[in-house]
Amino acid sequence: MTDFDSLLAGVRACRLCEATLPQPPRPVLQASATARILIVGQAPGRLAHEAGRPFSDPSGERLRRWLGVDETVFYDASRIALLPMGFCFPGSGKGGDLPPPPACAQAWRADLLAAMPEVALTVILGRYAIDWHLPQARRQSLSAVTAAWRDYWPQLLPMPHPSPRNHRWLKQNPHVEADIVPALQARVAGLL
């Protein structure tokens, strides 16, 4: 067992948030020391929790379209890492899923990122992930952060979460589909 395998085993056995979760912990992630692309989400939704597979829902369909990859490539851990800010389904609230518990990022994120030295592109999905990975953008609206995507390119790419709940936001921010997605698809193709 490699150090990376030991680290992943530790994450998958994590029970830090057990008392606050609506269901028993089931860390959902995908990672490899050889991954070239890192997708940072918020936390697995109910469907991903049940499947034990990240983005196995309509959000994943949109995300794969944005990336220009099929499921086979997307779920190849040696190429694409999927590390949410929280590894377990946090439960649902009035406006959607609850925020990811901060304990996951505090306990595991630095070690996981350090163990993936081949990552050349980090796609940062949603406010919680953006706030952690781009702390300088915390006080900016998501529209402003995504409009300034070239400031972080080509290593980092802030994006809205691909959730169907963001359909209206995406219509109001056409730069995502018109400008960012084509650049993202070209970069992904080049890295893979």
Z-matrix of the N, CA and C atoms (Angstrom, degrees):
N
C 1 1.454
C 2 1.531 1 108.82
N 3 1.350 2 116.46 1 129.32
C 4 1.460 3 120.83 2 179.32
C 5 1.526 4 110.33 3 -80.37
N 6 1.327 5 115.43 4 169.30
C 7 1.462 6 119.72 5 175.45
C 8 1.528 7 110.42 6 -59.94
N 9 1.347 8 116.12 7 -39.12
C 10 1.457 9 119.83 8 179.37
C 11 1.529 10 110.57 9 -64.24
N 12 1.324 11 116.69 10 -42.89
C 13 1.467 12 120.49 11 177.78
C 14 1.527 13 110.87 12 -60.72
N 15 1.314 14 116.22 13 -40.00
C 16 1.477 15 120.61 14 178.42
C 17 1.524 16 110.92 15 -64.91
N 18 1.325 17 115.96 16 -40.50
C 19 1.460 18 120.43 17 178.14
C 20 1.531 19 110.36 18 -63.13
N 21 1.323 20 117.50 19 -46.96
C 22 1.465 21 120.49 20 178.17
C 23 1.523 22 112.10 21 -62.44
N 24 1.319 23 116.81 22 -38.48
C 25 1.466 24 120.12 23 177.61
C 26 1.522 25 110.23 24 -62.50
N 27 1.316 26 116.23 25 -39.39
C 28 1.463 27 120.04 26 177.18
C 29 1.512 28 112.17 27 -63.23
N 30 1.337 29 116.46 28 -43.35
C 31 1.467 30 120.48 29 178.63
C 32 1.530 31 109.96 30 -63.21
N 33 1.310 32 116.44 31 -45.02
C 34 1.474 33 119.77 32 -176.95
C 35 1.530 34 112.48 33 -67.59
N 36 1.321 35 116.83 34 -21.18
C 37 1.463 36 121.10 35 177.56
C 38 1.530 37 112.23 36 -95.03
N 39 1.318 38 117.18 37 0.11
C 40 1.469 39 121.94 38 -174.75
C 41 1.533 40 111.68 39 -60.68
N 42 1.311 41 115.10 40 139.39
C 43 1.460 42 122.22 41 177.93
C 44 1.537 43 111.21 42 -134.48
N 45 1.345 44 116.96 43 21.64
C 46 1.459 45 121.59 44 -175.90
C 47 1.529 46 113.76 45 -54.92
N 48 1.314 47 117.01 46 -40.27
C 49 1.468 48 121.33 47 -173.96
C 50 1.519 49 113.71 48 -100.19
N 51 1.303 50 117.33 49 9.33
C 52 1.462 51 121.72 50 -171.70
C 53 1.525 52 113.27 51 -49.23
N 54 1.319 53 117.41 52 -41.57
C 55 1.467 54 120.77 53 -176.28
C 56 1.528 55 112.91 54 -68.97
N 57 1.331 56 117.73 55 -19.47
C 58 1.466 57 120.59 56 -176.74
C 59 1.519 58 113.61 57 -103.84
N 60 1.315 59 117.39 58 -5.74
C 61 1.460 60 120.74 59 -175.82
C 62 1.530 61 112.01 60 -89.00
N 63 1.338 62 117.23 61 147.93
C 64 1.466 63 120.23 62 179.77
C 65 1.529 64 113.05 63 -75.57
N 66 1.327 65 116.84 64 -19.14
C 67 1.463 66 122.60 65 -179.85
C 68 1.529 67 107.99 66 -133.92
N 69 1.310 68 118.19 67 164.24
C 70 1.469 69 119.14 68 177.54
C 71 1.525 70 111.13 69 -57.02
N 72 1.326 71 117.86 70 145.26
C 73 1.467 72 120.78 71 -179.77
C 74 1.528 73 111.75 72 -56.71
N 75 1.308 74 114.57 73 138.82
C 76 1.463 75 121.92 74 174.47
C 77 1.529 76 106.59 75 -149.76
N 78 1.339 77 117.41 76 81.01
C 79 1.464 78 119.53 77 -178.76
C 80 1.532 79 111.41 78 -56.02
N 81 1.320 80 114.99 79 128.00
C 82 1.460 81 122.55 80 -177.59
C 83 1.526 82 107.75 81 -118.81
N 84 1.334 83 115.77 82 112.79
C 85 1.453 84 121.49 83 179.36
C 86 1.516 85 108.91 84 -159.72
N 87 1.315 86 114.88 85 170.96
C 88 1.461 87 121.93 86 177.06
C 89 1.517 88 106.43 87 -145.30
N 90 1.328 89 117.89 88 127.44
C 91 1.460 90 119.54 89 -178.12
C 92 1.514 91 111.25 90 -157.70
N 93 1.317 92 114.59 91 156.21
C 94 1.455 93 122.67 92 176.92
C 95 1.524 94 107.59 93 -155.61
N 96 1.302 95 116.75 94 149.97
C 97 1.462 96 121.38 95 177.56
C 98 1.522 97 111.59 96 -66.94
N 99 1.337 98 117.93 97 -15.16
C 100 1.462 99 121.08 98 -178.37
C 101 1.525 100 113.54 99 -99.52
N 102 1.317 101 118.86 100 -2.32
C 103 1.467 102 121.65 101 -177.01
C 104 1.527 103 110.73 102 -59.30
N 105 1.336 104 116.07 103 136.80
C 106 1.467 105 122.29 104 178.52
C 107 1.525 106 111.25 105 -98.37
N 108 1.334 107 116.01 106 -22.30
C 109 1.464 108 121.38 107 -178.23
C 110 1.515 109 108.39 108 -123.41
N 111 1.323 110 115.49 109 133.85
C 112 1.458 111 122.20 110 177.22
C 113 1.514 112 108.39 111 -116.64
N 114 1.317 113 116.28 112 124.91
C 115 1.457 114 122.47 113 174.47
C 116 1.520 115 106.82 114 -105.31
N 117 1.321 116 116.15 115 121.10
C 118 1.464 117 121.44 116 -179.50
C 119 1.520 118 108.09 117 -107.52
N 120 1.315 119 116.36 118 111.35
C 121 1.449 120 121.06 119 176.62
C 122 1.512 121 110.78 120 -101.15
N 123 1.312 122 116.10 121 -164.85
C 124 1.459 123 120.91 122 -178.68
C 125 1.523 124 110.41 123 -95.57
N 126 1.310 125 116.55 124 -64.62
C 127 1.472 126 123.11 125 176.71
C 128 1.523 127 105.80 126 -165.18
N 129 1.322 128 117.45 127 152.98
C 130 1.466 129 117.77 128 179.88
C 131 1.523 130 111.10 129 -63.21
N 132 1.314 131 114.91 130 141.77
C 133 1.456 132 120.20 131 173.98
C 134 1.519 133 110.19 132 -79.66
N 135 1.306 134 115.61 133 -179.77
C 136 1.458 135 120.65 134 -177.92
C 137 1.529 136 111.70 135 -59.29
N 138 1.340 137 117.02 136 -44.10
C 139 1.463 138 119.86 137 -178.82
C 140 1.527 139 112.04 138 -65.58
N 141 1.331 140 116.91 139 -41.07
C 142 1.474 141 120.36 140 177.52
C 143 1.522 142 110.10 141 -65.83
N 144 1.321 143 116.89 142 -38.11
C 145 1.471 144 120.84 143 177.52
C 146 1.528 145 109.92 144 -61.29
N 147 1.325 146 116.16 145 -47.53
C 148 1.459 147 120.07 146 -178.50
C 149 1.526 148 111.54 147 -64.31
N 150 1.335 149 116.84 148 -38.36
C 151 1.467 150 121.05 149 -178.84
C 152 1.530 151 112.13 150 -80.70
N 153 1.335 152 116.42 151 -21.33
C 154 1.452 153 119.86 152 -175.62
C 155 1.522 154 112.05 153 70.00
N 156 1.330 155 115.87 154 25.26
C 157 1.459 156 122.24 155 -175.26
C 158 1.526 157 109.08 156 -139.09
N 159 1.345 158 118.84 157 125.16
C 160 1.471 159 120.84 158 -178.25
C 161 1.528 160 112.46 159 -61.15
N 162 1.295 161 115.71 160 144.30
C 163 1.460 162 123.21 161 174.12
C 164 1.527 163 113.41 162 53.55
N 165 1.314 164 117.20 163 38.07
C 166 1.466 165 120.96 164 175.64
C 167 1.528 166 108.73 165 -94.80
N 168 1.324 167 114.42 166 59.21
C 169 1.454 168 122.23 167 -175.52
C 170 1.533 169 108.21 168 -158.05
N 171 1.334 170 118.85 169 -177.77
C 172 1.473 171 120.02 170 178.98
C 173 1.531 172 113.66 171 -58.43
N 174 1.331 173 118.22 172 -30.52
C 175 1.470 174 120.12 173 175.98
C 176 1.525 175 110.34 174 -60.81
N 177 1.317 176 116.34 175 -40.02
C 178 1.453 177 121.01 176 179.26
C 179 1.521 178 112.28 177 -65.96
N 180 1.330 179 116.41 178 -36.17
C 181 1.465 180 119.29 179 178.10
C 182 1.521 181 110.62 180 -62.50
N 183 1.331 182 116.62 181 -45.34
C 184 1.467 183 120.32 182 178.60
C 185 1.528 184 110.09 183 -66.05
N 186 1.320 185 117.64 184 -41.80
C 187 1.460 186 120.79 185 -179.23
C 188 1.525 187 110.99 186 -61.90
N 189 1.313 188 117.68 187 -44.50
C 190 1.466 189 120.09 188 178.47
C 191 1.527 190 111.40 189 -63.16
N 192 1.321 191 117.00 190 -35.99
C 193 1.470 192 120.28 191 176.13
C 194 1.526 193 109.60 192 -65.11
N 195 1.345 194 116.96 193 -45.14
C 196 1.465 195 120.21 194 177.85
C 197 1.532 196 111.45 195 -58.03
N 198 1.323 197 116.75 196 -40.35
C 199 1.459 198 121.17 197 -178.46
C 200 1.525 199 112.68 198 -77.38
N 201 1.327 200 116.83 199 -22.87
C 202 1.459 201 121.12 200 -177.03
C 203 1.520 202 112.61 201 76.10
N 204 1.345 203 116.27 202 34.17
C 205 1.467 204 120.69 203 -179.74
C 206 1.522 205 110.02 204 -127.93
N 207 1.324 206 115.28 205 158.05
C 208 1.458 207 120.09 206 175.35
C 209 1.532 208 109.43 207 -94.39
N 210 1.320 209 116.50 208 178.09
C 211 1.470 210 120.98 209 -177.61
C 212 1.521 211 112.13 210 -61.96
N 213 1.326 212 117.51 211 -36.73
C 214 1.468 213 120.20 212 -178.22
C 215 1.527 214 110.56 213 -60.51
N 216 1.313 215 116.95 214 -46.74
C 217 1.470 216 121.01 215 178.80
C 218 1.521 217 110.04 216 -69.40
N 219 1.326 218 116.63 217 -44.95
C 220 1.468 219 121.37 218 -176.49
C 221 1.528 220 111.80 219 -58.87
N 222 1.311 221 116.97 220 -40.12
C 223 1.461 222 120.30 221 -177.70
C 224 1.530 223 113.29 222 -94.95
N 225 1.311 224 116.98 223 20.04
C 226 1.463 225 122.12 224 173.65
C 227 1.527 226 107.59 225 -92.47
N 228 1.320 227 116.72 226 98.10
C 229 1.471 228 121.87 227 -175.67
C 230 1.520 229 112.74 228 -60.07
N 231 1.311 230 118.00 229 -24.91
C 232 1.454 231 119.72 230 179.42
C 233 1.522 232 111.60 231 -70.40
N 234 1.338 233 116.56 232 -14.62
C 235 1.464 234 121.63 233 -178.52
C 236 1.526 235 113.21 234 -113.84
N 237 1.330 236 116.46 235 -40.01
C 238 1.464 237 121.24 236 -175.36
C 239 1.519 238 109.34 237 -129.05
N 240 1.330 239 115.73 238 124.61
C 241 1.467 240 121.76 239 174.61
C 242 1.526 241 108.61 240 -98.02
N 243 1.318 242 116.15 241 140.54
C 244 1.465 243 123.08 242 178.59
C 245 1.522 244 107.68 243 -122.80
N 246 1.328 245 115.31 244 100.40
C 247 1.472 246 120.41 245 -175.89
C 248 1.524 247 110.11 246 -122.52
N 249 1.299 248 117.95 247 99.28
C 250 1.466 249 119.15 248 176.19
C 251 1.529 250 111.12 249 -71.39
N 252 1.308 251 115.98 250 165.16
C 253 1.464 252 120.88 251 177.10
C 254 1.524 253 110.67 252 -69.29
N 255 1.300 254 116.65 253 -32.05
C 256 1.461 255 122.95 254 172.98
C 257 1.509 256 107.55 255 -123.90
N 258 1.313 257 118.36 256 137.48
C 259 1.463 258 121.11 257 -172.45
C 260 1.521 259 114.32 258 -89.88
N 261 1.320 260 118.09 259 -14.45
C 262 1.466 261 121.10 260 -178.38
C 263 1.523 262 110.46 261 -118.19
N 264 1.323 263 116.40 262 152.38
C 265 1.459 264 121.79 263 177.10
C 266 1.528 265 109.02 264 -60.09
N 267 1.351 266 117.61 265 120.80
C 268 1.465 267 120.15 266 -175.87
C 269 1.524 268 114.85 267 -83.77
N 270 1.327 269 117.02 268 -8.93
C 271 1.461 270 120.55 269 -175.89
C 272 1.519 271 110.20 270 105.73
N 273 1.320 272 115.70 271 172.81
C 274 1.460 273 121.34 272 -177.40
C 275 1.508 274 110.79 273 -112.84
N 276 1.325 275 114.92 274 148.31
C 277 1.463 276 122.36 275 175.65
C 278 1.512 277 109.03 276 -124.58
N 279 1.331 278 117.38 277 -165.38
C 280 1.460 279 122.06 278 -177.44
C 281 1.533 280 112.49 279 -63.87
N 282 1.334 281 116.72 280 -41.11
C 283 1.456 282 120.11 281 -175.02
C 284 1.515 283 114.57 282 -99.00
N 285 1.309 284 117.43 283 13.61
C 286 1.460 285 120.31 284 -177.33
C 287 1.515 286 109.94 285 131.17
N 288 1.322 287 116.18 286 -155.90
C 289 1.461 288 119.87 287 -179.95
C 290 1.524 289 110.85 288 -69.76
N 291 1.321 290 115.81 289 149.92
C 292 1.455 291 121.43 290 177.77
C 293 1.533 292 110.00 291 -69.36
N 294 1.335 293 117.66 292 161.81
C 295 1.462 294 120.41 293 178.59
C 296 1.524 295 111.28 294 -62.79
N 297 1.325 296 116.66 295 153.37
C 298 1.468 297 119.52 296 176.75
C 299 1.524 298 109.84 297 -67.67
N 300 1.318 299 118.34 298 137.40
C 301 1.465 300 119.58 299 175.94
C 302 1.535 301 109.37 300 -62.20
N 303 1.324 302 118.50 301 136.01
C 304 1.468 303 120.23 302 -177.25
C 305 1.526 304 114.24 303 -69.95
N 306 1.315 305 118.09 304 -14.83
C 307 1.469 306 120.95 305 -176.79
C 308 1.521 307 112.71 306 -60.20
N 309 1.335 308 117.71 307 -35.33
C 310 1.476 309 120.37 308 -179.47
C 311 1.528 310 110.83 309 -61.02
N 312 1.322 311 115.84 310 -52.17
C 313 1.465 312 119.59 311 -178.63
C 314 1.530 313 110.41 312 -62.58
N 315 1.314 314 116.66 313 -42.01
C 316 1.466 315 119.79 314 -179.41
C 317 1.519 316 111.47 315 -63.38
N 318 1.310 317 117.45 316 -38.80
C 319 1.460 318 120.67 317 -174.92
C 320 1.525 319 113.58 318 -83.88
N 321 1.323 320 118.12 319 -34.50
C 322 1.462 321 119.91 320 -166.86
C 323 1.520 322 116.82 321 -122.14
N 324 1.325 323 118.62 322 -26.21
C 325 1.469 324 121.17 323 -167.19
C 326 1.526 325 113.90 324 -59.92
N 327 1.297 326 118.52 325 -49.74
C 328 1.477 327 120.96 326 -177.27
C 329 1.525 328 111.34 327 -59.68
N 330 1.325 329 117.58 328 -43.49
C 331 1.465 330 120.37 329 -179.86
C 332 1.528 331 111.56 330 -66.49
N 333 1.324 332 116.99 331 -41.44
C 334 1.464 333 120.07 332 179.49
C 335 1.528 334 111.15 333 -64.77
N 336 1.321 335 117.08 334 -45.42
C 337 1.464 336 119.66 335 -179.82
C 338 1.527 337 111.22 336 -63.91
N 339 1.315 338 117.16 337 -39.92
C 340 1.463 339 120.96 338 178.52
C 341 1.527 340 111.88 339 -65.06
N 342 1.311 341 117.06 340 -27.91
C 343 1.468 342 121.87 341 -177.53
C 344 1.531 343 112.54 342 -85.60
N 345 1.338 344 116.88 343 2.13
C 346 1.471 345 120.84 344 179.29
C 347 1.535 346 110.01 345 -122.44
N 348 1.319 347 117.20 346 70.12
C 349 1.467 348 120.69 347 -173.91
C 350 1.530 349 115.11 348 -71.59
N 351 1.320 350 118.21 349 -12.07
C 352 1.468 351 121.38 350 -177.19
C 353 1.527 352 113.10 351 -87.60
N 354 1.339 353 118.11 352 -6.06
C 355 1.463 354 120.71 353 -177.41
C 356 1.534 355 109.53 354 -63.78
N 357 1.323 356 115.50 355 122.90
C 358 1.460 357 122.02 356 -179.77
C 359 1.534 358 111.82 357 -110.68
N 360 1.334 359 116.94 358 -15.80
C 361 1.460 360 122.21 359 179.08
C 362 1.513 361 108.98 360 -142.31
N 363 1.328 362 115.81 361 127.69
C 364 1.465 363 121.99 362 174.71
C 365 1.519 364 107.82 363 -115.87
N 366 1.328 365 116.29 364 116.32
C 367 1.459 366 122.87 365 177.40
C 368 1.524 367 106.38 366 -95.34
N 369 1.326 368 116.15 367 118.75
C 370 1.462 369 122.77 368 -171.64
C 371 1.526 370 108.37 369 -106.92
N 372 1.322 371 116.47 370 111.50
C 373 1.459 372 122.28 371 -172.63
C 374 1.524 373 112.46 372 -103.55
N 375 1.298 374 116.83 373 114.84
C 376 1.454 375 120.81 374 171.67
C 377 1.511 376 114.58 375 89.76
N 378 1.310 377 114.35 376 166.18
C 379 1.455 378 123.00 377 -171.71
C 380 1.520 379 113.83 378 -61.52
N 381 1.336 380 118.69 379 -45.03
C 382 1.464 381 120.26 380 -176.61
C 383 1.522 382 110.73 381 -64.32
N 384 1.309 383 116.79 382 -41.42
C 385 1.463 384 120.90 383 178.90
C 386 1.529 385 110.67 384 -69.31
N 387 1.322 386 117.26 385 -41.06
C 388 1.463 387 120.80 386 178.56
C 389 1.516 388 110.66 387 -62.84
N 390 1.321 389 117.29 388 -43.83
C 391 1.468 390 119.98 389 -179.18
C 392 1.521 391 111.99 390 -60.96
N 393 1.328 392 118.04 391 -34.31
C 394 1.462 393 120.65 392 -179.57
C 395 1.523 394 111.48 393 -78.93
N 396 1.320 395 117.18 394 -44.36
C 397 1.465 396 121.45 395 -175.25
C 398 1.523 397 113.67 396 -84.00
N 399 1.324 398 117.17 397 -25.68
C 400 1.465 399 122.05 398 179.04
C 401 1.524 400 109.51 399 -129.19
N 402 1.337 401 117.29 400 69.15
C 403 1.469 402 118.84 401 -175.79
C 404 1.526 403 113.38 402 -59.42
N 405 1.320 404 118.17 403 -25.11
C 406 1.461 405 121.50 404 178.49
C 407 1.529 406 112.13 405 -67.74
N 408 1.329 407 117.43 406 -15.22
C 409 1.464 408 121.49 407 -178.59
C 410 1.528 409 112.77 408 -101.63
N 411 1.311 410 117.14 409 8.29
C 412 1.482 411 120.36 410 -174.65
C 413 1.520 412 114.58 411 -56.96
N 414 1.285 413 117.51 412 -38.01
C 415 1.462 414 120.05 413 -175.30
C 416 1.531 415 112.35 414 -90.12
N 417 1.320 416 117.20 415 1.05
C 418 1.461 417 121.18 416 179.48
C 419 1.528 418 110.05 417 -92.88
N 420 1.318 419 115.22 418 149.50
C 421 1.462 420 119.01 419 175.88
C 422 1.527 421 109.27 420 -68.63
N 423 1.307 422 116.09 421 158.62
C 424 1.455 423 120.61 422 176.52
C 425 1.530 424 110.44 423 -60.01
N 426 1.321 425 116.73 424 -37.03
C 427 1.468 426 120.22 425 177.36
C 428 1.523 427 111.00 426 -60.68
N 429 1.319 428 116.92 427 -43.80
C 430 1.466 429 120.95 428 -179.95
C 431 1.525 430 111.63 429 -67.56
N 432 1.320 431 116.59 430 -41.63
C 433 1.470 432 120.27 431 -179.28
C 434 1.525 433 110.37 432 -64.60
N 435 1.326 434 117.55 433 -44.62
C 436 1.465 435 119.12 434 -179.18
C 437 1.527 436 111.42 435 -71.74
N 438 1.327 437 117.85 436 -32.29
C 439 1.468 438 120.02 437 176.72
C 440 1.535 439 111.15 438 -64.78
N 441 1.326 440 116.88 439 -27.62
C 442 1.471 441 122.27 440 -179.95
C 443 1.529 442 111.77 441 -96.61
N 444 1.317 443 117.33 442 24.60
C 445 1.466 444 121.69 443 -174.31
C 446 1.517 445 112.88 444 -56.18
N 447 1.327 446 118.51 445 -32.55
C 448 1.464 447 121.07 446 -179.06
C 449 1.526 448 112.48 447 -64.51
N 450 1.317 449 117.54 448 -21.01
C 451 1.468 450 121.08 449 177.78
C 452 1.526 451 111.96 450 -64.72
N 453 1.305 452 117.65 451 -23.02
C 454 1.459 453 122.71 452 -175.99
C 455 1.531 454 112.70 453 -109.32
N 456 1.299 455 116.21 454 -15.11
C 457 1.457 456 125.82 455 -174.90
C 458 1.512 457 110.71 456 -70.38
N 459 1.326 458 121.66 457 142.97
C 460 1.454 459 128.33 458 9.63
C 461 1.528 460 114.41 459 -101.89
N 462 1.347 461 118.29 460 6.79
C 463 1.465 462 119.43 461 -179.04
C 464 1.525 463 112.76 462 -83.52
N 465 1.316 464 116.93 463 -37.32
C 466 1.462 465 122.37 464 -176.26
C 467 1.520 466 109.63 465 -125.15
N 468 1.328 467 115.55 466 145.99
C 469 1.462 468 119.89 467 177.59
C 470 1.526 469 109.94 468 -141.06
N 471 1.338 470 117.44 469 105.63
C 472 1.468 471 119.88 470 174.91
C 473 1.525 472 110.18 471 -77.24
N 474 1.320 473 115.36 472 132.05
C 475 1.457 474 122.43 473 -178.29
C 476 1.530 475 108.83 474 -137.69
N 477 1.331 476 116.56 475 158.72
C 478 1.464 477 118.32 476 170.33
C 479 1.524 478 108.47 477 -70.17
N 480 1.300 479 116.03 478 161.16
C 481 1.458 480 118.40 479 172.78
C 482 1.524 481 107.57 480 -67.37
N 483 1.337 482 118.89 481 140.58
C 484 1.459 483 120.44 482 -177.22
C 485 1.529 484 114.95 483 -77.64
N 486 1.293 485 118.03 484 13.80
C 487 1.460 486 122.50 485 -178.74
C 488 1.525 487 112.31 486 -58.24
N 489 1.328 488 117.29 487 143.53
C 490 1.467 489 119.95 488 173.54
C 491 1.533 490 112.33 489 -58.14
N 492 1.323 491 116.95 490 -22.95
C 493 1.470 492 119.97 491 177.48
C 494 1.532 493 111.71 492 -63.94
N 495 1.324 494 117.51 493 -18.29
C 496 1.459 495 121.42 494 -178.38
C 497 1.525 496 113.01 495 -94.95
N 498 1.316 497 117.04 496 12.44
C 499 1.469 498 120.87 497 -178.58
C 500 1.530 499 111.30 498 -55.93
N 501 1.307 500 118.38 499 -46.96
C 502 1.472 501 122.06 500 -179.18
C 503 1.529 502 110.22 501 -63.61
N 504 1.346 503 116.28 502 -44.71
C 505 1.470 504 120.10 503 179.95
C 506 1.528 505 109.62 504 -59.25
N 507 1.333 506 117.73 505 -42.90
C 508 1.459 507 121.14 506 -179.77
C 509 1.528 508 111.51 507 -63.86
N 510 1.330 509 117.35 508 -36.87
C 511 1.471 510 119.99 509 176.46
C 512 1.525 511 110.81 510 -65.29
N 513 1.343 512 116.60 511 -35.34
C 514 1.462 513 120.83 512 179.76
C 515 1.531 514 112.50 513 -79.13
N 516 1.315 515 117.12 514 -11.96
C 517 1.468 516 122.48 515 -178.70
C 518 1.524 517 108.85 516 -128.88
N 519 1.337 518 117.34 517 69.33
C 520 1.463 519 120.36 518 -174.13
C 521 1.531 520 114.09 519 -65.69
N 522 1.330 521 117.47 520 -12.33
C 523 1.472 522 119.91 521 178.85
C 524 1.528 523 112.25 522 -62.25
N 525 1.329 524 116.56 523 -24.57
C 526 1.469 525 119.08 524 -179.61
C 527 1.525 526 109.85 525 -64.19
N 528 1.322 527 116.82 526 -55.54
C 529 1.468 528 120.57 527 -178.20
C 530 1.530 529 111.54 528 -73.43
N 531 1.334 530 118.11 529 -34.79
C 532 1.463 531 120.97 530 -174.87
C 533 1.529 532 113.01 531 -78.46
N 534 1.327 533 117.68 532 -39.08
C 535 1.465 534 121.25 533 -172.83
C 536 1.528 535 114.04 534 -111.07
N 537 1.324 536 115.58 535 -47.40
C 538 1.467 537 119.08 536 -172.54
C 539 1.523 538 111.71 537 -75.09
N 540 1.323 539 117.62 538 -47.07
C 541 1.471 540 120.36 539 -175.04
C 542 1.530 541 112.06 540 -59.26
N 543 1.330 542 120.70 541 -45.81
C 544 1.473 543 118.58 542 178.00
C 545 1.540 544 112.63 543 -61.31
N 546 1.326 545 117.67 544 -39.71
C 547 1.462 546 120.59 545 178.23
C 548 1.535 547 110.23 546 -65.62
N 549 1.319 548 115.61 547 -40.63
C 550 1.460 549 120.54 548 178.71
C 551 1.524 550 110.62 549 -62.56
N 552 1.309 551 117.50 550 -46.93
C 553 1.454 552 120.93 551 -179.46
C 554 1.527 553 111.92 552 -60.55
N 555 1.317 554 117.00 553 -40.81
C 556 1.467 555 120.04 554 178.46
C 557 1.515 556 111.42 555 -66.23
N 558 1.327 557 117.22 556 -41.32
C 559 1.472 558 120.88 557 -179.95
C 560 1.523 559 110.53 558 -66.18
N 561 1.326 560 116.73 559 -44.28
C 562 1.464 561 121.00 560 178.92
C 563 1.527 562 110.42 561 -60.11
N 564 1.322 563 116.37 562 -46.61
C 565 1.468 564 120.19 563 179.74
C 566 1.522 565 110.68 564 -59.34
N 567 1.331 566 116.72 565 -40.09
C 568 1.461 567 120.14 566 178.79
C 569 1.512 568 113.59 567 -67.25
N 570 1.324 569 116.91 568 -35.24
C 571 1.471 570 120.39 569 -179.06
C 572 1.523 571 112.15 570 -78.09
N 573 1.320 572 117.40 571 -28.54
C 574 1.453 573 120.58 572 -177.63
C 575 1.524 574 111.52 573 -91.42
